[in-house]
Amino acid sequence: MKSYIGDGQIRIVGKAWEVKHQLHKMMRQAGEGATVAEYIGALHRGSSSGRSGSAGRTLPFPGR
């Protein structure tokens, strides 16, 4: 499974149960009542590493 995070968007690619698990994990990190848009905004603000471009990041699915 892979997650692609870009400017204001996130794409999660994998089997249905993997996507569901990843979304639940993201929402636990974001806190109760947070929206996906707020989570993505926080990721974008937190990863300002001076890079320019719209390639985005690829996050591997953590192993079991």
C-alpha positions in Angstrom: 0.0 0.0 0.0 1.2 3.5 -0.8 0.0 7.0 0.2 0.7 10.0 -2.0 0.4 13.4 -0.3 0.4 16.5 -2.4 -0.8 20.1 -2.2 -4.2 19.8 -0.5 -4.8 16.2 -1.5 -4.0 12.6 -0.4 -4.2 9.5 -2.4 -4.2 6.1 -0.7 -3.7 3.1 -3.0 -4.1 -0.5 -1.7 -6.6 -3.1 -0.8 -9.8 -1.9 0.8 -8.9 -3.1 4.3 -5.5 -1.4 4.0 -7.0 1.9 3.0 -9.6 1.7 5.8 -6.9 0.9 8.3 -4.7 3.8 7.1 -7.7 6.2 7.3 -8.5 5.1 10.9 -4.8 5.5 11.8 -4.7 9.0 10.3 -7.8 10.1 12.2 -6.5 8.8 15.5 -3.4 10.9 14.9 -5.4 14.0 14.0 -7.6 13.8 17.1 -11.3 13.5 17.7 -13.5 15.7 15.5 -10.8 16.4 12.9 -11.6 16.3 9.2 -9.4 14.8 6.5 -8.9 18.3 5.1 -7.5 19.5 8.5 -5.2 16.5 8.6 -3.8 17.2 5.2 -3.4 20.9 6.0 -1.5 20.0 9.1 0.8 17.6 7.2 1.4 20.2 4.5 2.3 22.9 7.2 4.4 20.4 9.1 6.5 19.3 6.1 7.7 22.7 4.9 11.2 21.6 4.2 12.0 24.3 1.6 11.4 22.0 -1.3 9.6 23.4 -4.3 7.7 21.4 -6.9 4.5 19.4 -6.9 5.9 15.9 -6.9 4.5 15.1 -3.5 5.8 12.5 -1.1 5.3 8.7 -1.1 4.8 7.1 2.2 5.2 3.3 2.4 2.6 1.4 4.4 4.2 0.3 7.7 4.9 -3.4 8.0 3.2 -5.6 10.6 
